[in-house]
Amino acid sequence: MFDRGQLGGPEGVLAFVVSANETPRETLEKQVLAQAGTQLGQPGLTPIQTVVEKRATFACTPGLARPPAAIAPGLQACGDYTEGPYPATLEGAVLNGLAVARSLATP
Ligand SMILES: Cc1cc2nc3c(=O)[nH]c(=O)nc-3n(C[C@H](O)[C@H](O)[C@H](O)COP(=O)(O)OP(=O)(O)OC[C@H]3O[C@@H](n4cnc5c(N)ncnc54)[C@H](O)[C@@H]3O)c2cc1C
């Protein structure tokens, strides 16, 4: 859960993220509100918007070809999308970033 007010956004607006969930939208909203009430002490929240995105990250399918970090002479890309051992995760993005930084540090 992100408190948008503490991130420079509007006060009193919270953003909840749910991953890998197949629950119908209405049920999901109710579950999130219930959880906010019991676990975060935030009863009585009103949903503003619920986004259900089934393609928020690339699908990590067998044999998937992802672009290498070196995308042009003198230009390297990094992030979860470039080739690496992890699917679209924070860890994958960090590993790819570190690999690019190391390659630049090596003459
Ligand atoms: C709903 C959801 C839940 C997730 N949950 C998890 C989780 O629980 N654990 C986990 O490990 N991973 C999770 N992920 C995946 C994880 O968020 C990503 O793999 C990771 O953030 C990728 O990092 P990145 O730096 O490659 O890209 P991003 O974090 O996407 O960063 C790219 C940045 O570039 C900016 N940008 C794009 N285009 C431009 C442009 N033209 N000019 C300037 N800036 C630009 C974007 O605004 C963004 O800030 C989740 C993803 C989603 C969508």
The ligand as a Gaussian input file, in Angstrom:
#p B3LYP/6-31G(d) Opt

LIG

0 1
 C        1.013000      -4.350000     -10.379000
 C        2.463000      -4.836000     -10.325000
 C        2.885000      -5.543000      -9.224000
 C        4.203000      -6.002000      -9.172000
 N        4.588000      -6.688000      -8.065000
 C        5.859000      -7.074000      -7.961000
 C        6.313000      -7.731000      -6.792000
 O        5.554000      -7.996000      -5.845000
 N        7.636000      -8.116000      -6.743000
 C        8.503000      -7.852000      -7.759000
 O        9.685000      -8.185000      -7.638000
 N        8.102000      -7.219000      -8.874000
 C        6.805000      -6.826000      -9.008000
 N        6.385000      -6.198000     -10.139000
 C        7.349000      -6.024000     -11.248000
 C        8.261000      -4.845000     -10.962000
 O        7.492000      -3.709000     -10.593000
 C        9.049000      -4.540000     -12.239000
 O        9.680000      -5.706000     -12.708000
 C       10.122000      -3.473000     -11.964000
 O        9.516000      -2.298000     -11.430000
 C       10.854000      -3.132000     -13.250000
 O       11.770000      -2.097000     -12.963000
 P       12.353000      -1.249000     -14.138000
 O       13.264000      -0.255000     -13.515000
 O       12.855000      -2.151000     -15.212000
 O       11.094000      -0.517000     -14.790000
 P        9.991000       0.521000     -14.095000
 O        9.974000       0.278000     -12.631000
 O        8.800000       0.287000     -14.938000
 O       10.681000       1.891000     -14.357000
 C       10.700000       2.481000     -15.642000
 C       10.547000       3.982000     -15.428000
 O       10.779000       4.642000     -16.668000
 C        9.831000       5.656000     -16.793000
 N        9.676000       5.926000     -18.222000
 C        9.095000       5.162000     -19.173000
 N        9.184000       5.748000     -20.366000
 C        9.857000       6.900000     -20.175000
 C       10.263000       7.940000     -21.043000
 N       10.031000       7.908000     -22.348000
 N       10.936000       8.978000     -20.507000
 C       11.213000       9.019000     -19.177000
 N       10.849000       8.059000     -18.299000
 C       10.184000       7.021000     -18.804000
 C        8.571000       5.110000     -16.159000
 O        7.706000       6.161000     -15.753000
 C        9.150000       4.373000     -14.954000
 O        9.273000       5.202000     -13.817000
 C        5.086000      -5.729000     -10.234000
 C        4.658000      -4.981000     -11.341000
 C        3.356000      -4.537000     -11.394000
 C        2.924000      -3.732000     -12.588000

